[in-house]
Amino acid sequence: KRENTINFSPGPAALPDEVVREARENVMNYKGLGLGVMELSHRSPEYTALNLQTQDLLRSLLHIPSNYQVLFQQGGGTAQFAAIPLNLTPSEDTTADYFITGMWSQKAAKEGEKFVKVNHVLSKADGGYMTIPEQSQWNLTPGAGFVYYCANETVHGVEFPEPPDVGSVPLVCDASSNFLTRPIDIAKHAVVYAGAQKNVGCAGVTVVIVREDLLGKCRPYTPVVLDYAVTAKAKSVYNTPPVWSVYILNLVLKWIQKHGGVEAMERNRVAKFQSLISVIDQSGGFYRIPVERRFCSHVNIPFRITVAGEANSDLEAKFLSDAAALGLVQLKGHRSVGGIRVCLYNAISCEDVQKLASFMSHFMLQNR
Ligand code: PMP
């Protein structure tokens, strides 16, 4: 049952109950129109209002400066891996700098190689992604087309404490997994994008925040649905938008606003991380986070359960099944790293994390 389950999934992820309840009503009958949201024309006055209101909500929640456009595109974060180089650089001869701090930036760079010369800012991470090297070790290209980074690596749990300082080169941020869990200084960026299905809604819509002077420079063969200038001009209704996904995004943004905005999400983020991390820190190494603390994500926290200093997958399997018996679900680490991963997106409350933390304390006492 929903009320007995806490969903720590990495995404698609838990939505606030209030949002799901309201959406349920509107599946059948949107605002008393006699038809449901999924049946609403994207050219209707109702969708036009919903679309614009959603963009305005993002503007106000993130304090987006007026020289930025807020766009909705489809194809997830993965489509942006191509959209970024296609919109920001003139040709395949352009060099673009990528910070590879985990699986998602690695995937972005791999896709980027189709469109630009990819330069790796950091030397290869031997033995996994556990830190972000000091600025003095960065290999930045003067005059690069852009610098790309992933603010929070969903799989490896590496989070930038602040945007990297790359001078005047356009800075691109994949904020998919920590979007609206903390304030972000948009003005430091050329583009900030995020898929909605973790912190702000369901799959199907990607928010792209782009500085206006970068519009209209895409390569001539850019697919029209990825062309930022076309999307901006059409106010994100160039072709049929994902009406349902934008609707859910709208409800989640209103929920965030009602609960104190990004500033309140930030306070919760810190409190939730503290309750989890204190159990881990007091476990004497039973629970072990591989990532260096300063770069340890507050949103996606992967850890191992160890016996005599070694990760123990049998005990991890027991952890997952004992947790599931209590309704604490979707805690399995990504298949590429194993172990456990806790995802503390906005819809996870402080009480939810306290329940997990107390389960973890008991599990440790019983099993070490
Ligand atoms: N970037 C990050 C940080 C992600 O976590 C994900 C998906 N988990 C993606 C990009 C790719 O998003 P999508 O699956 O929507 O294409």
Boltz pocket constraint, residues with backbone or C-beta under 6 A from the ligand:
constraints:
  - pocket:
      binder: B
      contacts: [[A, 10], [A, 11], [A, 75], [A, 76], [A, 77], [A, 78], [A, 79], [A, 104], [A, 150], [A, 152], [A, 153], [A, 154], [A, 155], [A, 174], [A, 175], [A, 176], [A, 177], [A, 195]]
      max_distance: 6.0
